[in-house]
């Protein structure tokens, strides 16, 4: 949810705008990225990202944790593979779910794009452990597997490593503005 206009327990909360928090985990960003990469709806993506720019003070936006996965949601590789939404299948099916090879190939390419958006849009990129080596899994506890010391996905890892180096050496990616350009 947008932390600037969050409702919980029937009351409007002002978590972000000077009342409680300096920053938030940016689940709006996550949803926008994953939906864009799976639904391929650029207008919806732009609408959601623009809403953050309109509703969050610039200081809050630049320190919002732009996440793709976390301990609270399924690992990004799972929805990016086209797997059924975790709310539509039972816990046993979530536990037993294995991404087939074709879907995994597509998910890994989408994950690289997700990392690219994460490292180039304003905010503080937050990479959940294991995403860089291709961990998958549905919601808690299936998203909390131990880090696989023997697993390395160079396709994801090397791409993310390059993106981090570019972000760290490019001031406009750290504090620049987001200005969409439309092509006809």
N, C-alpha and C positions, 0 to 999 in steps of 0.2 A: 504494500500500500504506500501511497504517497504520504510521507511522514508530516507534511505541512498541513494536511487536512484529514488526518486519520480519525476514524470513529471506532471506539471500543466500548463494549458494555452500554451501548445506546447513547454515549456522550461523545461530542467532538473533542478531540485531544489536540493540544498544541505542543507536541513533543519537540519539534525542530525549531520553531520560531521564537527562540529566546526563553522558553519556559522550562525545558528539561535537558535537552541533548545538544551537543555541539555538532554531532554527525550521526549518521545512521547507516545500517547495512542497506545497500541500494537494491532491494528486491524488484523495484519497478524497472531498473536497468536490466536485471537478469531476465525478467519476463519479456521485456521488449526485444532483447537480443535473441533469446531462444525462439520466441514466436516469429520473429523476422526470418530466422534461418530455417525454420520448419514450414511456416505458412507462406513465406516469400512475399509478404505484404509490406512494401517499403513505406506506404503512406501511414499505416498503423504504427510502424516503428518511429517514423518522424514525429507523429503526433504524441507518442508516449515520451520520447526523449525531450521534445520541445516543452511538454508539460512540466518536466523537472526543471528546466531552465526558467520557466515562468513562475514556478511556485517555491523554489528553493533560493535562499540568498546565495550569492556567488560563493561566499566563504564556505557555506555548508555543502554546496554542490562539489567544490573542489576537494573536499575531504570526505565525501560520501564513499563508502566502501563499495566500489563497483565489482560485484561478485558474479560469477557464472555458476558456481556450485557452493554449497555450504552444508553444515551439519543439519540444517533445518529442511532441506529440500533434496529431491533426487539429484544425483550427480548429473551434470549436463550431458555427458555422453549418452546417457540412457534416453532422455527425451529427444536428443538430436538424432538418435538412430531410428526414430519413428515408433518407439516402444509405446504400448498402451499407457495412457495417463494413469499415474499411481492411484488416483482416486476411483478408478473404474475396475481395479482388480484386487483380489484379496491378498492378504499378507503371504500366504503360501505361494501364490503365483508370483508375487514380487521376489520372494526368496529364490525361487527356482528359475527365474527368467534369465535367459542367455541370449545375447544379441548375436544374430546370425552374421556370417562373414560379409555379405553384401551391405547389410545395414550398418555394420561396424565401419566399413570402408567409408560410407557416406557420412557417418557420425564424426569420424576423425577429420574429414575435410571441413565439415561444419564447425568443429571445435577450433580448428585453426582460424577460421573467420571470426568466431566468438572471441578468441584471444586477441585478434587484431582490433576488433571494436573495443574490447576492454582496455587495451593499452594505448588507444589513440583518442578516446573520448574523455572529456574532463571528468575528474573523479580520482579516487585512490584505488588502483587495481588491487584486488584481493584474490589471490589464487589459492583455492582450497587444496590442501595436500593431496597428491595423487592424480589430480587432473592432468598434470604435466606428463604423466606416464600412462595415461589412458585408463584410469580406474572408472568403472561404471557401477551402477547400483541404484536401486529405488530409495525411497525415504528411509529415515532412521528405523532400524539400525543398519540397513543394507548399504548406506552411504558412508559408513564408518569403518570399512575394512582397514586392516593395518597397511602401512605403506609397503609395497612389494619391493624389497631391496634388490631382487633379482630381475625385476621387470623394467625394461626401458623401451619407451616408444620414441625413437629418435625423430620420427615424423612430427610429433607434437612437441617434444622437449626442445629440439633445436630451433623450431619456429618460435616458441615462446621465449627462449633465451635471446634470440635475435631481436624480438620485439621489445623486450625489457631493456636491452642495450640501447636501442634506438630511442625509446622513451626517456631513458636516463640521460641521454646526451642531447636531447632536443627540447629546449625550454618551452616552445609553444605547445608541445604535447603534455607538459606538466601544468601550465597555467594559461594556455591559449583559449580562445573562444571557439564555440561550435557554430558555424554558419553554413547551413545546408545550401547547396547549389542545385538548381533544377535544370535538367537538360530536356529539350523537347525533340 
